[in-house]
Amino acid sequence: MRVTTVDKTESRESARTSIGATLLVITFRVAIILTLIVLVSIGVWVVLVLFGGMVSAGDPLTLIRGWFEAISGH
């Protein structure tokens, strides 16, 4: 009489693959969230700098004129 057995390594490999895939998804999500946080921070900084420039220049047209004068050297 022959007895056949099933290897248990197949279930362990799929479990390891599942854990690896889960860790990869978590890493990807964390990277996306950190990237978005950095982008939003830069955007907020840009808006604040432009607002501060307009306040110190007086109005938006003065800011633009001052920018062109600084670039052209006149």
C-alpha positions in Angstrom: 0.0 0.0 0.0 1.3 3.4 -1.0 0.9 6.5 1.2 1.2 9.9 -0.4 2.0 13.0 1.6 1.8 16.6 0.7 4.8 18.9 1.3 4.1 21.6 3.9 6.6 24.0 2.3 4.1 25.1 -0.3 1.9 26.7 2.3 4.9 28.4 4.0 6.1 29.8 0.7 2.7 31.3 -0.1 2.5 32.7 3.5 5.9 34.3 3.0 4.9 35.7 -0.4 1.8 37.1 1.2 3.7 38.8 4.0 6.2 40.2 1.5 3.5 41.6 -0.7 1.8 43.1 2.3 5.0 44.8 3.4 5.6 46.1 -0.1 2.1 47.6 -0.2 2.6 49.2 3.2 6.0 50.7 2.2 4.5 52.0 -1.0 1.6 53.7 0.8 4.0 55.3 3.4 6.2 56.6 0.5 3.2 58.1 -1.2 2.0 59.8 2.0 5.4 61.2 2.8 5.8 62.5 -0.8 2.4 64.2 -0.6 3.3 65.8 2.8 6.5 67.2 1.3 4.6 68.5 -1.8 1.9 70.2 0.3 4.6 71.7 2.6 6.4 73.2 -0.4 3.2 74.5 -1.8 2.2 76.2 1.4 5.7 77.7 1.7 5.5 79.1 -1.9 2.1 80.7 -1.2 3.4 82.3 2.1 6.5 83.6 0.4 4.5 85.2 -2.5 2.1 86.7 0.0 4.9 88.1 2.1 6.5 89.5 -1.1 3.2 91.2 -2.0 2.8 92.6 1.4 6.3 94.1 1.5 6.0 95.4 -2.1 2.7 97.0 -1.6 0.6 95.4 -4.3 1.0 92.6 -6.9 2.0 94.9 -9.7 4.8 96.4 -7.7 6.0 92.9 -6.9 6.0 91.9 -10.6 7.8 95.1 -11.6 10.4 94.6 -8.8 10.9 91.0 -10.0 11.5 92.1 -13.6 13.9 94.8 -12.4 15.8 92.3 -10.3 16.1 89.9 -13.2 17.0 92.5 -15.9 19.3 94.5 -13.6 17.7 97.9 -14.1 
